[in-house]
Amino acid sequence: MPKTVGIGITGSIAAYKIADLISKLKKDDQGIDVIVIMTEGATQFITPLTMKTMSGREVLTDMWAQSQEWKVQHIGVAEQLDLLVIAPATANFIAKMAHGWGDDLLSTIVLANTAPVLVVPAMNTNMYRNTMVQENIKKLINAGVHFMDPGTGLLACGVTGEGRLPEVDLIYQQIKHLLYPRTDLMGKRVLVNAGTTCENIDPVRFISNRGTGKMGYAIAEEAVMRGADVILVSGRTHLSPPEGVKLVSVWGAEEMCETMVKYQPACDIIIGAAAVGDFTVARAADQKIKKTGDKGQTLVLELVGTPDILKTLGANKQPGQIMVGFAAETENVLDNARKKLAAKNLDFIVANDITMEGAGFAIDTNIVTMIDCNGEIEALPKMSKRDVAAAIIDKVIDLM
């Protein structure tokens, strides 16, 4: 029987992108019925006629409209849904949800709905980062609502930063995950590290790198959605942890290594996706290093190597334990990746050239090549980090 998805569209310029999402859902091989509900604000950005044409059924906009299909419209719609998606979700509508308001058709459907809910925010960067908005999001997450992190880039207001609607394909894949959850990692414990490590210079300053945690967080989310018990050891990142993971926050490479070693014996699968710094300051200052004001002042730092986390874990690898690593390179990508694969006792390694467009840090896509310990190579095209995460987990399952 086809699944039914409610698509709630609120008043954001990103509303026009939802026509493409509805098209993807309608073309899905498993058959997905779509009910579109639009707020008054949404109709200012894209017409109900467009959404009716894409969905193949009447678009709902009026709480007081007489319905031939449902005796009480908002109750009937809510009872029919297998998933309710709010995309794009404005700060205003997120606030309504967090405080239980029901003053239009979409908000009353939210209140009557018992199916899972996915919220996809889209708004100005400052609005998204606003303390009240973040508190509303946390409140809804604690209530079991699923959230997608917004994309980063140039916004309609001219600002560059967080707040973009995620790529339509990412939203589509998340909907598929929620509608048809896979359980091929049920009963398995997965240890993932992510984010970037930081090495102190003094109590104020530190050395770090460009890693954002997007790849590792996508892997953790993919694993938990397939039924795994996931421990996410995270360095510095602005991302919110995926729902259902056990988050362990760390700062430096040594702390991350100690934490990974601690959890290793109880884990079936270990995936090292963190951007771990290779060097730390030999002697961090106890007090803030003062600038003298002299332009010619120099500061010389002595750097020493940090622990090689995956090599440490690989030396203690247990029978049946699967280990995966990453090789972010700028040259001789495959050769360097093969060396790391052997040196760290991995089952396979995920290599990428971070100089390639679409494969670097702080973006939502990646271009990777997977190399296993038998020498088999699988080169993947440019795809979302969510899809790369799924491909990595698929390969892990093949090895299992």
Stockholm file with secondary structure:
# STOCKHOLM 1.0

chainA/1-400         MPKTVGIGITGSIAAYKIADLISKLKKDDQGIDVIVIMTEGATQFITPLTMKTMSGREVLTDMWAQSQEWKVQHIGVAEQLDLLVIAPATANFIAKMAHGWGDDLLSTIVLANTAPVLVVPAMNTNMYRNTMVQENIKKLINAGVHFMDPGTGLLACGVTGEGRLPEVDLIYQQIKHLLYPRTDLMGKRVLVNAGTTCENIDPVRFISNRGTGKMGYAIAEEAVMRGADVILVSGRTHLSPPEGVKLVSVWGAEEMCETMVKYQPACDIIIGAAAVGDFTVARAADQKIKKTGDKGQTLVLELVGTPDILKTLGANKQPGQIMVGFAAETENVLDNARKKLAAKNLDFIVANDITMEGAGFAIDTNIVTMIDCNGEIEALPKMSKRDVAAAIIDKVIDLM
#=GR chainA/1-400 SS CCEEEEEEECSSGGGGGHHHHHHHHHTCTTCEEEEEEECTTGGGTSCHHHHHHHHTSCCBCCTTCCCSSCSSHHHHHHHHCSEEEEEEECHHHHHHHHHTCCCSHHHHHHHHCCSCEEEEECCCHHHHHCHHHHHHHHHHHHTTCEECCCEEEECTTSCEEEEECCCHHHHHHHHHHHHSCCCTTTTCEEEEEESBCCEESSSSCEECCSCCSHHHHHHHHHHHHTTCEEEEEECBCSCCCCTTCEEEECCSHHHHHHHHHHHGGGCSEEEECCBCCSEEESSCCSSCCCCCSCTTCCCCCCEEECCCHHHHHHHTCCTTCEEEEEEEESSSHHHHHHHHHHHTTCSEEEEEETTSTTSSTTSSEECCEEEETTCCEEECCSEEHHHHHHHHHHHHHHHC
#=GC SS_cons         CCEEEEEEECSSGGGGGHHHHHHHHHTCTTCEEEEEEECTTGGGTSCHHHHHHHHTSCCBCCTTCCCSSCSSHHHHHHHHCSEEEEEEECHHHHHHHHHTCCCSHHHHHHHHCCSCEEEEECCCHHHHHCHHHHHHHHHHHHTTCEECCCEEEECTTSCEEEEECCCHHHHHHHHHHHHSCCCTTTTCEEEEEESBCCEESSSSCEECCSCCSHHHHHHHHHHHHTTCEEEEEECBCSCCCCTTCEEEECCSHHHHHHHHHHHGGGCSEEEECCBCCSEEESSCCSSCCCCCSCTTCCCCCCEEECCCHHHHHHHTCCTTCEEEEEEEESSSHHHHHHHHHHHTTCSEEEEEETTSTTSSTTSSEECCEEEETTCCEEECCSEEHHHHHHHHHHHHHHHC
//
